[in-house]
């Protein structure tokens, strides 16, 4: 039996989606109407995902060697099972090349997220899961992945028009509100709570709807196709395009034939930093290849009424 999910009922309503104050892909801010639904209070944890794997025998994308047919021209000896791992450099580096801190590490999976022999913490968000892995879990649990609009509406917690769901200040009164990067990214992490990577779910304040970890900790998959902005949605028409450049949050290293298939991820992660990637906000969004998995990307599920 799938585990019982601790879910929160989100009332339907209107909100202002996106932002005109930050990154171009978040524009334009526009009004959206959302029907009521239920959403996981926290991201799916390693303990929940482990139960899914035990019952179904699911093998994640990171545990399957890539198909050479999907990577024409690639060295076959490099096509081994693994996942993208963040590794902080030993010294300051220029911020113009994410390969200085992102590496594809063979053998890395959700079971051993740091590939150091240590097992995954049961109460941390599951990571190194692709969109297909998240979708398979949701199907098993009798749930679904949220749309980008549902996710953002829930993450705002009823606080419309502010940068963060708690207001416009990242750390009001010096209080740390989410697991984000402290110090000089990507080398120096001075997290005051000692979380060098992910943190146990629920260690930071809930939003106005009672949801936890919607900002920071891990990015979260949605089921919405990636677009280069909200212009098409705001017009209720228009072509779908995919955003381009990678960042600290989105390595964008896939070269497979499916690399054009991308979904929106939301919420930022423990790697989002004031000196580089300020995507620790409900409006922030990134495109992620559906066949990609990383050390800072997880998911939560929804149930529609």
MOSULNOR-V227310 format. One record per residue. N is the residue number from 0. PSI is psi in whole degrees, -180 to 180 (999 if undefined). OMEGA is omega in radians with two decimals (999 if undefined). Layout:
n	psi	omega
N	PSI	OMEGA
N	PSI	OMEGA
This chain:
n	psi	omega
0	137	3.08
1	150	3.14
2	151	3.07
3	125	-3.13
4	135	3.02
5	102	-3.02
6	154	-3.11
7	133	3.08
8	124	3.14
9	120	-3.12
10	148	3.07
11	160	3.13
12	-175	3.11
13	150	3.05
14	166	3.08
15	112	-3.12
16	144	3.12
17	-175	-3.10
18	143	3.04
19	5	-3.01
20	-5	-2.97
21	-125	-3.05
22	149	-3.06
23	-35	-3.08
24	-12	3.13
25	-5	-3.05
26	155	-0.12
27	156	2.96
28	134	-3.07
29	157	-3.09
30	134	3.09
31	148	3.08
32	131	-3.09
33	134	3.01
34	156	-3.12
35	151	3.14
36	175	3.06
37	146	-3.11
38	148	3.10
39	137	3.11
40	-33	-3.13
41	166	2.95
42	155	3.07
43	132	-3.07
44	168	3.06
45	-37	3.14
46	-42	3.11
47	-44	-3.12
48	-36	3.11
49	-38	3.11
50	-41	3.07
51	-46	-3.13
52	-41	3.12
53	-41	-3.06
54	-30	-3.02
55	-20	-3.04
56	17	-3.10
57	135	3.06
58	123	-3.06
59	161	3.12
60	-40	-3.11
61	-16	-3.13
62	2	-3.10
63	125	3.10
64	137	3.12
65	146	3.10
66	121	-3.14
67	-29	3.14
68	-24	3.13
69	-9	-3.10
70	68	-3.09
71	132	3.10
72	-7	-3.11
73	150	3.07
74	117	-3.10
75	-30	-3.13
76	-16	3.13
77	-10	-3.10
78	76	-3.13
79	158	-3.13
80	140	3.14
81	-169	-3.08
82	166	3.13
83	129	-3.05
84	133	3.03
85	129	3.08
86	114	-3.11
87	136	3.09
88	158	-3.08
89	-19	-3.11
90	166	3.10
91	141	3.14
92	155	3.00
93	153	-3.07
94	25	-3.08
95	6	-3.11
96	107	-3.09
97	-17	3.14
98	-9	3.07
99	-17	3.14
100	-8	3.07
101	136	3.10
102	144	2.98
103	116	-3.02
104	112	3.10
105	142	3.09
106	-6	-3.13
107	128	3.13
108	178	3.10
109	-26	-3.11
110	-35	3.14
111	78	-2.94
112	-24	3.10
113	0	-3.13
114	36	-3.12
115	13	-3.12
116	-18	-3.13
117	133	3.13
118	161	3.12
119	140	3.07
120	128	-3.06
121	-34	-3.05
122	11	3.03
123	157	3.07
124	141	3.04
125	140	3.10
126	-179	-3.05
127	40	3.08
128	134	3.11
129	175	3.07
130	-40	3.13
131	-38	3.11
132	-45	3.13
133	-42	3.14
134	-41	3.14
135	-41	3.10
136	-48	-3.12
137	-42	3.13
138	-44	3.12
139	-39	-3.11
140	-2	-3.11
141	27	-3.09
142	-170	3.13
143	167	2.99
144	146	-3.11
145	155	2.90
146	165	3.08
147	-41	-3.12
148	-43	3.10
149	-45	-3.10
150	-48	-3.09
151	-41	3.12
152	-46	3.13
153	-41	-3.09
154	-32	-3.14
155	-21	3.04
156	27	-3.13
157	-4	3.12
158	96	-3.07
159	136	3.03
160	-2	3.10
161	158	3.14
162	-44	3.13
163	161	-3.12
164	-13	3.11
165	0	-3.14
166	-158	-3.08
167	-2	-3.11
168	131	-3.08
169	-46	-3.12
170	80	-3.08
171	124	-3.12
172	21	-3.12
173	3	-3.13
174	130	3.10
175	120	-3.00
176	-12	-3.08
177	162	3.11
178	90	3.08
179	178	-3.06
180	134	3.05
181	127	-3.09
182	-164	-3.08
183	105	3.10
184	143	0.03
185	10	-2.99
186	-41	-2.91
187	111	3.11
188	113	-3.10
189	40	-3.08
190	123	-3.08
191	-18	3.13
192	2	3.07
193	18	3.13
194	100	3.13
195	-23	3.13
196	-129	3.11
197	163	3.10
198	159	3.06
199	143	-3.13
200	142	3.06
201	14	3.14
202	-8	-3.09
203	163	-3.03
204	145	3.07
205	158	3.05
206	-173	-3.06
207	-19	3.08
208	0	-3.12
209	11	3.13
210	147	-3.08
211	143	3.04
212	29	3.03
213	-22	3.09
214	133	-3.14
215	-170	-3.06
216	-82	3.07
217	147	2.89
218	159	-3.12
219	135	3.09
220	142	2.84
221	176	3.13
222	13	-3.10
223	134	3.06
224	143	-3.13
225	143	3.06
226	160	-3.10
227	-10	3.10
228	-175	3.06
229	9	-3.06
230	-42	-3.13
231	-42	3.13
232	-39	-3.13
233	-32	3.11
234	-8	-3.06
235	23	3.13
236	166	3.05
237	164	-3.09
238	158	3.04
239	131	3.11
240	166	3.13
241	135	3.08
242	160	-2.96
243	-79	-2.84
244	148	3.04
245	178	3.14
246	-170	3.05
247	-27	-3.05
248	-27	-3.05
249	90	-3.11
250	-33	3.07
251	46	-3.01
252	-2	-3.09
253	137	3.06
254	15	-3.11
255	170	3.14
256	-18	3.14
257	7	-3.06
258	-19	3.09
259	-13	3.14
260	107	-3.10
261	151	3.07
262	158	3.08
263	136	2.97
264	152	-2.98
265	156	2.90
266	-14	-3.07
267	-176	-3.08
268	-174	3.09
269	-7	3.11
270	-6	-3.14
271	128	-2.98
272	144	3.12
273	-29	-3.09
274	1	-3.10
275	-53	-2.99
276	95	-3.07
277	59	-3.10
278	27	3.08
279	55	-3.08
280	152	3.13
281	-34	-3.10
282	-20	-3.06
283	149	-3.11
284	152	3.06
285	159	3.01
286	139	3.12
287	134	3.07
288	135	-3.06
289	-23	-3.13
290	9	-3.12
291	150	2.97
292	146	-3.07
293	172	-3.11
294	2	-3.12
295	27	-3.06
296	121	3.10
297	-145	-3.10
298	165	2.90
299	167	-3.01
300	163	3.08
301	162	3.01
302	120	-3.10
303	141	-3.12
304	999	999
